[in-house]
Amino acid sequence: MQSPGKSLKEALLCAQAEERLTVGVYESAKIMTEDPDSVSFCVLATDHEFDIALQIHFTLIQSFCFDNDISIVRVSDMQRLAEIVGDKAEQLEDAHCVLITNPAEGSWEDPALAKLHLFCEESRSLNDWVPEISLPGR
């Protein structure tokens, strides 16, 4: 299996091309509240300016993901995540949470996303509930 970081990058780019990506803590929370069944995968990213309010949001998002069987990972390089998913200045500043929603009914399943779900499942079996992934460089 290829590295989880490479799979994550591929899944993010595929979801972005298909307009199935939500960037931002508040935008993600809104989708999770309105249509939790549409969410397939969650990425939480930290940076050096990690504050208590963000920690509270992360705790709530993690709990929601666990309750709704949504795979979740953490990345420690928010800047790199923002480079991959951001196409607007405001997205670059709020890339702390990124959601990948499910593809349209009957459409092709993303193999990179399937690999990430397997990686998360294996991590949970080892009691690593929010595994950390390193994103590959450019």
Order of alpha helices (4+ residues) and beta strands (2+ residues): alpha-beta-alpha-beta-alpha-beta-alpha-alpha-beta-alpha
